[in-house]
Amino acid sequence: MGGEGVSIIKFIKNFLKYSPSSFIPALVGFLTIPFLSKIFDPTSYGNYILVISVVNVLSIIINSICGDSTVRFFSVYKLHEKLKSFYDSLIVLYLFLAAVLTIISLLVLYIIQHEIDSNLYNLMLAGVPLFIFTTAFFISGRILVAKENSGIYSFFVSFQSILGFLFSIILILVFKMNIMGIMWGYMISFILLLPFIYKYAFEGKYFGKGFSRPIFMKLVKYGFPVAITNLAAWILSFFDRYVLGFYWGSAQVGIYSASYTLSEMTMTILLNLFMLASYPALVKIWETKGKIPTQDYIGKLTRYYLLIGFPVAVGLSILSKPIIEVITSPAYYGGYIIIPLVVFGALLLGLQWWAQLGLLLNNKTHIIAIIVLIAGFFNIITNFIFIPNYGFIGAAISTFISYLILLSLIMVFSRSYLKLDFQFKSFIKIVFSSAVMGLILYIINQFFATSQIIHLIVEILIGIILYLLILFAVKEFRDEETFLIKETIYKIVKNRR
């Protein structure tokens, strides 16, 4: 078997190994939505979302500069036997950024404390230590990803999400804390697990005298544009909450966020799995084999992404109303209408990641930053156009348009570095199969409209089976993929006997 075939098999194995690290936190996230929405009113939930958005902004800066640079350059410094200097330089960079951002955050909170609601202020204050422990945990995890220690990474991420949710339930239900309980619950889980994931990530080596200024600057030079990129991407995803809150109040933010989080999270799980399973291998192929093998590999992975992502987007759109009715309370039901826009916008966001790989691998992160800033600028403008008139529906429209602009610009500017091959024939078959599946699910849903979870699960299973059968009928699967599917089914049946 050729090197490319080995890479695909390794990707599939990594995909499966990383699955718990995405599915378990996602499951916890799905449980968190009904838990919070049934206990707290939309205003309280909206305040929580606003605070988590700020925590995400602070985390994006550190995670981008430290975390993304780690995955990009770990294999380079390992090859040159400079990991000690790499680790120490990374830790110095993290401590510097964490200190600066903490001081700025506390100063801002001191200035605005009398301008905002006291409950929101207290939540914001708790968000500062939460961001510190979250980012420290994240960066340790990025080192495990760079090492391709998928099993250890999945264990820590999965266990942390479960532990955080359990602590949150205890603090809220037993100790009668308000929505602050979920923040302290997750903070406790990070504090307890951080020493252990640090030990695995840094191989038991503690901070010493290996700091290297050239390595420090290289991490900054690569990561700073990535941070700008991700901050602009945050604007695309979260700025609308603040505009929505300004014009319509926290209640609409809560309704919008419940449906948005549910639908975007589903697509984000898929993209994160592909990124975790493929990016370290992509870097190695790029460094050792060059442009053409890397381009071919990206084309195959993009096809796999669409094979899974497009029918998921269609299914979520068709079943949006019963899903929201099962997961949330009546106060949040109206948000189901935005799900089609959100899931297809998230699908476009995933496609732009594949398109931008040519720029990432060529270290042209500043180009990505400029493009995302442009898309973010359009997002700000469209938010102020649509949200005052259409509320949270306008917010969803604005985000979708911005993601479409982002994908278009990334594809135009990345083509000269690496061409993204959509494999058009496969794309047509995927769209056709998904459309037929969606039509049948729509008919079923009209005749058996219900919010009962059992019926919803049955409809989802019917959709999966229909989609796979149609793909086989239009001969989309290649011979080696058909063999792999049959072998997997055989093993599952055999293990059940």
C-alpha positions, 0 to 999 in steps of 0.5 A, a space after each residue: 500500500 502506498 504512502 497516501 493509502 497509509 496516511 488515509 488509514 492513519 487518519 481514519 484511526 486517529 478520527 476514531 480515537 479522537 471521537 470521544 474527545 469531541 462526542 463526549 464534550 458535545 453530549 455534555 454540551 447538549 445536556 447542558 442546554 436543557 439543564 440550564 434552559 429548564 432551570 434558568 430564564 432566558 435572561 440569566 442564560 443570556 448573561 451566561 452566554 455573554 460572559 462565556 463569549 468574553 472568556 472565549 475572546 481571551 482564550 482565543 488570543 492565547 490558544 491561537 498564539 500558543 496552541 496553533 503554533 505548537 501543532 505547527 512547529 512541534 515536529 520541527 523542533 522535535 526533529 532538531 532535538 530542541 524540545 526543551 527549548 521549545 517547551 520553555 519558550 512556550 511556557 514563557 509565552 503563555 505566562 506573559 500573555 496570561 498576565 497581560 490579559 488578566 490585568 487588562 480584564 480586571 482593569 476593564 471590569 473595575 471601570 465598568 462595574 457600575 455600568 452593568 448589572 451586578 449579576 453580570 459583573 460577578 459572572 464576568 469576574 469569575 470568568 477571569 480565572 476560568 479563562 486562565 485554567 481553560 487555556 493552560 489545559 488547552 495548550 497542554 492538550 495541543 502538545 498531546 495532539 502534536 505528538 499524536 497521542 490521541 488516546 491520552 488527549 481524548 481521555 483528558 478532554 472527555 473526563 474534564 467535560 464530564 467532571 465539569 458538568 457533574 460539579 456544576 450540577 452539584 453546585 447548582 442543585 445541592 448548594 443552590 448556587 445560581 448560574 455561577 455554579 456552572 462556571 465554578 464547576 468547570 473551573 474546579 474540573 480544570 484545576 484538578 486535572 491540569 497537573 496530570 495533563 501537564 505531566 503527560 504533555 511536557 513529559 514530566 519536564 518542568 520549567 527550566 532555563 531552556 528559554 530561546 528568544 528565536 523560538 519565542 519570536 517564531 511562535 509569536 510571528 506565526 501565532 499573532 496573525 492566527 490570533 487576529 484571524 480567530 478573533 475576527 472569526 469570533 466576531 463572525 460567531 459571537 458579536 451578533 449576541 451583543 448587538 442582539 442584546 443591545 436592541 432586543 435584550 438578554 431574553 432574545 440572546 438566550 433564545 438565539 444562543 440555545 438554537 445557535 449553540 445546538 446547531 453550530 456545536 454539531 458541525 463544530 464537532 465534525 470539523 474539530 475531529 477532522 482537524 485533530 485527526 489530520 493536521 499533524 499528518 498534513 504538516 508531516 506530508 507537507 514538510 517531507 513530500 511537498 505540494 502535490 501529495 499534500 494537495 491530493 490528501 487535502 482533496 480526499 479529506 475534503 470529500 470525506 468532510 462533505 460526505 458526513 457534513 452535508 447530510 448532517 446539515 440537511 438532517 438538522 434543518 429538516 428536524 430542527 423544530 422537534 429537536 429544539 422541542 425535545 432539548 429546550 423548554 417552551 420559552 426557547 422553541 421559537 429559535 428553531 427557525 434559525 437552525 438551517 441558516 446556522 448549520 449551513 453557515 457552519 458547513 461553509 466555515 468548515 470548508 474555508 478551513 480546508 481552503 486556507 490550508 495552503 496559506 497555513 502550511 506556507 506560514 501566510 497567516 497574515 493573509 488569512 488574518 486580513 481576509 477574516 478581518 474583511 469578513 468580520 467587517 461585513 458581519 458588523 455591518 450586516 448585523 446592524 442592518 438585519 438585527 434591529 429589524 429582524 431580531 435573532 433571525 437577522 443575526 443568523 442571516 448576517 452570520 451566514 452571509 459573512 461565512 459565505 464571503 469568508 469562504 469565497 475570499 479564502 478560496 481566491 487567495 489560497 489557490 496560488 499556494 494549494 488548490 482545493 479540489 472539491 471533486 465535483 462529481 462526488 459533490 453532486 452525488 452527495 447533494 443529491 443523496 442528502 436532498 432525497 434523504 431530506 425530502 423523505 424525512 420531511 414527509 415523515 415529519 409532517 405525518 408524524 410530527 412529534 417532539 418525543 425523543 424516541 420518534 426523533 431518534 427513529 427518524 435520525 436512524 432512518 435518515 442515516 440508513 437512507 443516505 447510505 443506501 442512496 450513496 451506494 445506489 449512485 456508486 459514490 463509494 470507491 472499492 476500498 471504501 466499500 470494503 472498509 464499510 463491509 469489514 466494519 459491519 462484519 466486525 460489529 455483527 461478529 462482536 455482538 454474537 
